Amino acid sequence: MTAEVMETCLDPVLSRLVTSLKEAESLSGEQDLGFLQSLLESKELNALVNVHSKIAKVGKDDRVAPLLSSSMQVAVEVLEQLAPRCHISPLCKEVFHLLQTPHLQSLLFAHDSIAKKDFYPHLPDIPVEVDEDEETIKIVQLVKNNEPLSGAQQSAEPIVGATIKTDDETGKIVIARIMRGGAADRSGLIHAGDEVIEVNGINVEGKTPGDVLHILENSEGTITFKIVPSDGKGGQRESKVRVRAHFDYDPLSDPYIPCKEAGQAFERGDILHIVSQDDAFWWQARKEGDRNARAGLIPSRNLQERRIIHERKLVENSNESKTENDDFDREMIATYEEVAKLYPRPGVYRPIILIGAPGVGRNELKRRLAARDPEKYRTPVPYTTRPIRTGEVPGREYIFIPRDKMETDIQAGKFIEHGEYKGHLYGTSAESVRSIVNAGCVCILSPHYQAIKALRTPQLKPFIIHVKPPSFDQLKESREAARARSTFDETNSRGFTDEELEDMIKSAERIDFLYRHFFDDEILNDDLVKAFEMLVQLAQKSECEPLWAPATWVQ
């Protein structure tokens, strides 16, 4: 290709630049000229410029103008609607899996970026020269609504979605915090650190936050603020972080929250949308699904961890209810866990892990689920070092291996759980679990609760269920009615003693205290038939529905 033909293929602007370079004589050397000329004439750069030019025209031509800029969000909502119908309609199942393909999701993401014009460079604002002695004043009008305006707490009051306080150094009234989703946040005109000079024409100099609150309470309709903007105006975007709460929280009973009325109550297990983590001690959040709700204050992870540590020390020092916690560490302080929606994949099933106290019935539940569909639900064959017994077949009841071999494999971390009983080792290998999952089957396990950490990994993505006993009276009555045999008796010839039942309940309480933040759901085994029905429902739920899981499993 001649130079003349090559130039006709160049973008007109790049072509002019190449011509200018050839005419330039002020460059430092031929090497610089050659490099720039080859760059401007490269196919890659010209292709990028061509794509940019076409994208820049999007929106100017009505024929190609995007209809919306949230196609990814629409796709997620469609997936949530399709998930429960996948097992009914083959068409729904096909569309469900199609919408999860990386290529289609990348296409939707690119569409949204173009629709929002996110491809333009973000340049800093041009500095404006102002007289340093001149103070900027801003007039802001907000419509008063039903957002909280009462309850002074630590010099902070809600103002149509904002809180105010007295500045410790200047004594002036300033905006302390903007509540995401409130009127102040939606206006985009008020920011944390702004100084309030007047409210509805009333000068607030020398007044307290309570005085300002009184003015607001007696105002109707539109409220006018005269404000001196702060130097650093927060233009932060709303966070996309979702967390699962592992404790109950009631702001009205929290003596340390800056403003009780601005708090967000929640219960353990709720999914929270953390919209702001700007404050080290008080995050802003709303419950997932409440898109139009004003965000409220909740304790940050750091603050809640400090509280839990302090409370545990008080309990230990008082010796009133000392909790056994041999493996206590910072990780076991359950506050929040970042989560994301985990969508089911065809042919890949999450292992079902049944955790519970000895004797609670989890092994019987596991046996019944495996018997319901042996081709689908499978349990790994355990390993043991004990001698084979008459009638046993290697690989069916147990995999028999020498003790030194099993001890070596345990040290190498090849077993997800292991223990010793009457001088013999028993255990479940990690590879046996993976082989069941890779075969497209549902692996069912009922390990010791200490195996949770080894199983709860991004590779396995297990669905963990806590099988719990009912109260003592119900437990005793149900076991006697079912003529249940004690699992603590080797001959299996007697029922449970009262002491064994009490130990079962205490063990369940300990498991719940230490590991409840790892459980996806729970089953109360007061009636074996009902408990099994619940297990079947949860198993189907884990296979068909998009569920909240640790964010690291989705990334």
C-alpha positions in Angstrom: 0.0 0.0 0.0 1.4 3.4 -1.0 1.7 6.3 1.3 -1.0 8.2 -0.7 -3.5 5.3 -0.3 -2.6 4.9 3.4 -3.4 8.6 4.1 -6.8 8.3 2.5 -7.7 5.5 5.0 -6.7 7.7 8.0 -9.2 9.7 10.0 -9.3 13.2 8.6 -8.1 14.8 11.8 -5.3 12.3 12.3 -4.3 12.7 8.6 -3.9 16.5 9.2 -1.7 15.8 12.2 0.5 13.5 10.2 0.9 16.2 7.5 1.8 18.7 10.2 4.4 16.4 11.6 6.1 16.0 8.2 6.2 19.8 7.9 7.5 20.4 11.4 11.2 21.0 11.8 11.3 21.7 15.6 11.2 18.1 16.9 14.2 16.8 18.8 15.0 14.1 16.2 13.9 11.8 13.5 13.2 9.1 16.1 10.5 11.2 17.7 9.0 12.0 14.3 8.9 8.4 13.2 7.3 7.3 16.5 4.5 9.8 16.3 3.9 9.2 12.6 3.6 5.4 13.1 1.3 6.0 16.1 -1.1 8.3 14.2 -1.1 6.0 11.1 -1.7 2.8 13.2 -4.8 0.8 12.4 -5.6 0.5 16.1 -5.7 4.2 16.9 -7.7 5.0 13.7 -10.2 2.3 14.7 -10.6 3.7 18.2 -11.1 7.2 16.8 -13.7 5.9 14.3 -15.5 4.1 17.1 -15.4 7.2 19.4 -16.8 9.4 16.6 -19.7 7.0 16.1 -20.4 6.7 19.8 -20.3 10.5 20.2 -23.1 10.8 17.6 -25.4 8.5 19.7 -28.3 10.5 21.0 -28.0 13.1 18.2 -29.6 10.8 15.8 -33.1 9.8 16.9 -32.8 6.5 15.0 -30.0 5.2 17.3 -30.8 7.1 20.5 -30.8 4.8 23.6 -34.2 4.4 25.3 -32.7 3.8 28.8 -29.4 3.7 30.6 -30.1 0.9 33.1 -30.4 -2.2 30.9 -28.1 -4.1 33.3 -30.5 -3.4 36.2 -33.4 -4.4 34.0 -31.6 -7.7 33.2 -31.1 -8.4 36.9 -34.8 -7.8 37.6 -35.8 -10.1 34.8 -33.5 -12.8 36.2 -35.2 -12.6 39.6 -38.6 -12.9 37.9 -37.5 -15.9 35.8 -35.7 -17.9 38.5 -38.8 -19.4 40.1 -40.2 -20.4 36.7 -37.1 -22.1 35.3 -38.2 -25.6 36.4 -41.7 -25.0 34.8 -40.9 -23.5 31.4 -37.9 -24.6 29.2 -38.1 -21.2 27.4 -37.7 -19.4 30.8 -34.8 -21.6 31.6 -33.1 -20.8 28.3 -33.6 -17.0 28.7 -32.4 -17.3 32.3 -29.1 -18.8 31.3 -28.7 -16.5 28.2 -29.0 -13.4 30.3 -26.1 -14.6 32.5 -23.6 -15.1 29.7 -20.6 -12.8 30.0 -20.8 -11.6 26.4 -24.4 -10.5 26.7 -23.8 -8.8 30.1 -20.7 -7.0 28.7 -22.9 -5.8 25.8 -25.5 -4.5 28.2 -22.8 -2.8 30.3 -21.3 -1.1 27.2 -24.8 0.0 26.1 -25.4 1.7 29.5 -22.0 3.4 29.5 -22.7 4.8 26.1 -26.2 5.9 27.1 -24.8 7.7 30.2 -21.9 9.1 28.1 -19.4 7.7 30.6 -16.8 7.5 27.9 -16.0 11.2 28.0 -13.0 12.2 30.0 -13.7 13.7 33.4 -11.8 17.0 33.7 -11.5 19.0 36.9 -13.5 22.2 37.2 -11.9 25.3 35.9 -10.7 27.3 39.0 -12.5 30.6 39.4 -10.5 33.5 40.8 -12.5 35.1 43.6 -11.7 37.8 46.1 -10.4 36.0 49.2 -12.1 38.5 51.4 -15.5 37.9 49.8 -17.6 35.1 51.3 -19.9 33.1 49.0 -23.5 32.9 50.0 -25.9 30.3 48.7 -29.8 30.4 49.0 -31.4 26.9 49.1 -35.1 26.2 49.2 -36.4 22.8 50.3 -39.9 21.5 50.7 -40.7 20.4 54.2 -41.9 16.8 54.4 -42.5 14.1 57.0 -38.8 13.4 57.6 -37.9 13.4 61.4 -37.4 16.8 63.0 -37.3 16.0 66.7 -35.2 14.4 69.4 -32.1 16.3 70.2 -29.1 14.0 70.7 -25.5 15.0 71.0 -26.1 18.4 69.3 -27.4 16.9 66.1 -30.9 17.3 64.6 -32.4 16.0 61.3 -33.2 18.8 58.9 -35.3 17.5 55.9 -32.8 14.7 55.5 -29.7 16.3 57.1 -28.3 16.7 60.6 -26.8 19.8 62.1 -24.4 20.5 65.0 -22.5 23.3 66.6 -18.9 23.6 65.3 -16.6 23.1 68.3 -14.1 25.7 67.2 -16.3 28.5 65.7 -19.6 27.9 67.6 -21.5 28.2 64.3 -24.3 26.0 63.1 -23.0 23.6 60.4 -24.4 20.7 58.4 -23.1 17.5 60.1 -24.3 14.8 57.8 -26.4 14.4 54.7 -28.9 11.5 54.8 -28.8 9.7 51.5 -32.2 9.7 49.8 -33.5 12.6 51.9 -34.6 16.0 50.5 -31.2 17.6 51.1 -29.5 14.8 49.3 -31.9 14.8 46.4 -31.4 18.6 45.9 -27.7 18.2 45.6 -27.4 21.8 47.0 -26.4 21.1 50.6 -23.3 19.4 51.8 -21.6 18.3 55.0 -19.6 21.2 56.5 -21.8 24.0 55.0 -22.5 26.8 57.5 -26.1 27.7 58.1 -26.6 31.5 58.4 -30.3 32.0 58.2 -33.5 29.7 58.2 -36.6 31.3 56.7 -35.0 34.8 57.1 -34.2 34.2 60.8 -30.5 34.7 61.7 -29.2 31.6 63.6 -25.9 33.1 64.8 -25.4 32.2 68.4 -28.3 29.8 68.4 -28.3 26.1 69.3 -29.3 23.2 67.1 -32.4 23.0 69.3 -33.3 26.6 68.5 -33.0 25.8 64.8 -35.2 22.8 65.2 -37.8 25.0 66.8 -37.8 27.3 63.8 -38.2 24.3 61.4 -41.0 22.8 63.4 -43.0 26.0 63.2 -42.3 26.4 59.4 -44.8 25.3 56.8 -44.2 24.5 53.1 -41.0 25.7 51.6 -38.0 26.2 53.9 -35.3 28.7 52.8 -31.7 28.3 54.0 -29.0 30.9 53.6 -25.7 28.9 53.6 -22.0 29.5 53.3 -20.6 26.5 51.3 -17.8 24.5 52.7 -14.5 24.2 50.9 -14.9 20.4 50.3 -18.3 19.6 48.8 -19.0 15.9 48.8 -20.1 14.7 45.4 -19.7 11.0 46.3 -21.7 8.5 44.4 -24.0 6.2 46.3 -22.2 3.0 47.3 -23.3 -0.3 45.8 -22.3 -2.4 48.8 -24.8 -4.9 50.2 -24.3 -6.6 53.5 -26.1 -9.2 55.6 -26.6 -8.1 59.2 -25.6 -10.6 61.9 -27.1 -8.8 64.8 -30.3 -7.0 65.8 -30.2 -3.2 66.0 -32.7 -0.7 67.4 -31.6 3.0 67.2 -34.1 4.1 69.8 -32.3 2.0 72.4 -28.8 3.0 71.3 -27.5 5.7 73.7 -24.6 6.6 71.4 -26.3 7.3 68.1 -26.0 11.0 67.1 -29.7 11.2 66.3 -32.2 8.4 67.2 -34.8 9.5 64.6 -32.2 9.3 61.9 -31.4 5.7 62.7 -32.2 2.6 60.6 -33.5 -0.4 62.6 -32.9 -3.9 61.3 -32.9 -7.6 62.4 -30.3 -10.3 62.1 -30.4 -11.7 58.6 -31.7 -8.5 56.9 -29.9 -7.4 53.7 -28.8 -3.8 54.0 -27.8 -1.5 51.2 -24.8 0.5 52.5 -25.1 3.8 50.6 -22.4 5.7 52.4 -19.3 4.7 54.5 -17.8 8.2 54.7 -18.1 8.3 58.5 -15.8 5.9 60.4 -18.4 5.2 63.1 -21.8 5.7 61.5 -22.7 4.3 58.1 -25.8 5.2 56.1 -28.0 2.3 54.9 -31.5 1.3 53.8 -33.0 -2.1 53.7 -32.6 -3.8 50.4 -35.6 -3.2 48.2 -36.5 0.1 49.8 -35.1 2.1 46.8 -37.1 5.3 47.6 -36.6 5.2 51.3 -34.3 7.7 53.1 -31.1 6.1 54.3 -30.7 5.9 58.0 -27.7 5.7 60.4 -26.3 2.3 61.5 -23.2 1.5 63.5 -20.2 0.8 61.3 -18.4 -2.5 61.4 -15.5 -1.1 63.4 -17.9 0.5 66.0 -20.0 -2.7 66.3 -16.9 -4.9 66.8 -15.7 -2.6 69.6 -19.1 -2.9 71.3 -19.2 -6.7 71.1 -15.6 -7.0 72.5 -16.5 -4.6 75.3 -19.7 -6.5 76.1 -17.9 -9.9 76.1 -15.3 -8.6 78.5 -18.0 -7.3 80.9 -19.7 -10.8 80.8 -16.4 -12.6 81.4 -15.4 -10.2 84.2 -18.8 -10.6 85.9 -18.6 -14.4 85.7 -22.4 -14.4 85.3 -22.6 -16.3 82.0 -19.2 -17.1 80.8 -19.4 -18.5 77.3 -17.1 -21.2 76.1 -15.3 -19.9 73.1 -12.0 -21.7 72.6 -11.5 -20.4 69.0 -12.5 -16.8 69.7 -10.8 -14.4 67.3 -11.7 -11.2 65.4 -13.2 -13.2 62.6 -15.7 -14.7 64.9 -17.1 -11.3 65.8 -20.1 -11.3 63.6 -21.3 -7.8 62.5 -21.8 -7.5 58.7 -20.9 -9.7 55.8 -20.7 -8.2 52.3 -23.0 -10.2 50.0 -24.1 -10.3 46.4 -26.7 -12.3 44.5 -25.5 -15.8 43.5 -27.4 -17.1 40.5 -27.8 -20.9 39.9 -25.8 -22.4 37.1 -27.0 -25.3 35.0 -25.4 -28.6 36.0 -23.5 -27.1 39.0 -25.2 -27.6 42.4 -24.3 -26.1 45.7 -23.4 -28.7 48.4 -26.0 -29.0 51.2 -24.3 -28.9 54.6 -26.4 -30.0 57.6 -25.0 -28.7 60.9 -26.4 -29.6 64.3 -25.8 -31.0 67.7 -25.1 -34.8 68.1 -28.4 -36.7 68.1 -30.6 -33.9 66.6 -31.4 -35.9 63.5 -29.3 -34.4 60.8 -27.9 -37.8 59.6 -31.4 -39.2 59.3 -32.4 -36.1 57.2 -29.4 -36.6 55.1 -30.2 -40.3 54.6 -33.8 -39.5 53.5 -32.8 -36.8 51.1 -30.2 -39.2 49.4 -32.8 -41.9 49.2 -35.3 -39.6 47.6 -33.2 -39.3 44.4 -30.0 -41.4 44.6 -28.8 -40.3 41.2 -29.0 -36.6 42.2 -28.2 -36.5 45.9 -25.0 -38.2 47.0 -22.9 -38.4 50.2 -19.1 -38.8 50.2 -17.8 -42.1 51.5 -15.8 -41.5 54.7 -12.3 -42.7 55.3 -11.2 -44.8 58.3 -8.2 -46.6 59.7 -10.2 -49.3 61.5 -10.1 -52.8 60.2 -12.8 -53.9 57.8 -15.7 -55.9 59.3 -17.6 -58.9 58.0 -20.0 -57.9 55.3 -18.5 -54.5 54.6 -17.3 -53.7 51.1 -14.4 -51.3 50.7 -15.6 -48.0 49.1 -19.2 -48.6 50.0 -19.5 -48.0 53.8 -15.9 -46.7 54.2 -12.7 -46.2 52.4 -10.1 -48.2 54.5 -6.5 -46.8 54.5 -3.5 -47.2 56.8 -3.2 -44.9 59.8 0.2 -43.4 58.7 -1.3 -42.5 55.3 -4.3 -40.9 56.8 -2.2 -38.9 59.3 0.0 -37.6 56.4 -3.1 -36.6 54.4 -4.6 -34.8 57.5 -1.4 -32.8 57.9 -1.5 -31.9 54.2 -5.0 -30.5 54.7 -6.7 -33.1 52.5 -9.5 -33.7 54.9 -12.3 -31.3 55.6 -13.1 -33.0 58.9 -11.5 -35.8 60.9 -11.6 -37.3 64.4 -10.6 -40.3 66.5 -13.0 -42.8 68.0 -11.9 -45.8 70.0 -8.3 -45.5 68.7 -9.3 -45.3 65.0 -9.3 -42.2 62.7 -12.4 -41.2 60.7 -12.7 -38.4 58.2 -14.1 -36.9 55.0 -11.7 -35.9 52.2 -12.1 -32.6 50.3 -11.5 -34.4 47.0 -14.5 -36.7 47.5 -16.7 -33.6 47.9 -15.3 -32.0 44.8 -15.7 -35.1 42.8 -19.5 -35.3 43.6 -19.9 -31.6 42.7 -17.9 -32.0 39.4 -20.1 -34.9 38.5 -23.2 -32.6 38.5 -24.7 -34.0 41.6 -25.8 -32.5 44.9 -23.3 -33.3 47.7 -24.9 -33.8 51.1 -22.8 -33.5 54.2 -23.5 -33.6 58.0 -20.0 -32.8 59.4 -19.0 -31.5 62.8 -19.6 -27.8 63.1 -15.9 -27.1 63.3 -15.7 -28.1 59.6 -17.7 -25.1 58.5 -14.7 -22.9 57.8 -13.1 -25.6 55.7 -16.3 -26.1 53.7 -17.4 -22.5 53.3 -15.2 -21.6 50.4 -15.7 -19.8 47.0 -14.9 -23.0 45.3 -17.7 -25.1 46.9 -20.2 -22.3 47.7 -22.2 -24.5 50.1 -25.8 -24.0 51.3 -25.5 -24.4 55.1 -28.5 -25.4 57.2 -28.6 -25.5 61.0 -30.8 -28.4 62.2 -32.0 -27.2 65.6 -33.8 -29.1 68.4 -37.1 -27.7 69.9 -37.6 -26.9 73.6 -36.9 -29.7 76.1 -40.5 -30.8 76.6 -41.2 -30.9 72.8 -37.9 -32.6 72.2 -38.6 -35.3 74.7 -42.2 -35.8 73.6 -41.3 -36.0 69.9 -38.4 -38.5 70.4 -40.5 -40.7 72.6 -43.4 -40.6 70.1 -41.0 -41.6 67.3 -39.3 -44.3 69.5 -36.0 -42.7 68.6 -32.9 -44.6 69.7 -30.1 -42.8 71.4 -27.1 -42.1 69.1 -24.9 -42.1 72.2 -25.5 -45.8 72.8 -23.4 -48.1 70.6 -26.0 -50.9 70.7 -28.7 -48.4 69.7 -31.1 -50.2 72.0 -32.4 -47.5 74.3 -34.0 -44.0 74.0 -32.4 -40.7 74.9 -32.0 -39.8 78.6 -33.0 -36.4 79.9 -29.4 -35.5 80.4 -28.6 -36.3 76.7 -31.5 -34.2 75.6 -30.4 -31.3 77.7 -26.9 -31.6 76.4 -28.3 -31.6 72.8 -30.1 -28.3 73.5 -27.0 -26.7 75.1 -24.8 -27.9 72.2 -27.3 -26.3 69.7 -27.1 -23.0 71.6 -23.3 -23.0 71.5 -23.3 -23.8 67.7 -25.8 -21.0 67.1 -23.7 -18.5 69.2 -20.5 -19.3 67.4 -21.6 -20.0 63.8 -25.1 -18.7 63.2 -23.6 -16.0 60.8 -22.5 -18.8 58.5 -26.0 -20.4 58.2 -28.1 -19.8 55.1 -31.2 -21.2 56.8 -32.4 -23.4 59.7 -34.7 -26.3 60.3 -36.5 -26.9 63.6 -36.6 -30.7 64.0 -39.6 -31.1 66.3 -41.3 -33.5 63.8 -39.1 -35.5 61.4 -41.7 -35.6 58.6 -42.1 -31.8 58.6 -38.4 -31.3 59.0 -37.7 -33.4 55.9 -40.3 -31.5 53.9 -38.5 -28.3 54.9 -35.2 -29.7 53.8 -36.6 -30.6 50.4 -37.9 -27.1 49.9 -34.6 -25.6 50.9 -32.7 -27.9 48.6 -34.9 -26.9 45.7 -34.4 -23.2 46.7 -30.6 -23.5 46.6 -30.9 -25.0 43.1 -33.3 -22.7 41.4 -33.3 -19.2 43.1 -30.7 -16.5 43.1 -29.7 -16.1 46.7 -27.5 -13.8 48.7 -24.0 -15.2 49.3 -20.6 -13.8 50.3 -19.5 -11.3 47.7 -16.2 -13.1 47.1 -18.2 -16.1 45.8 -19.6 -14.0 43.0 -16.6 -11.9 41.9 
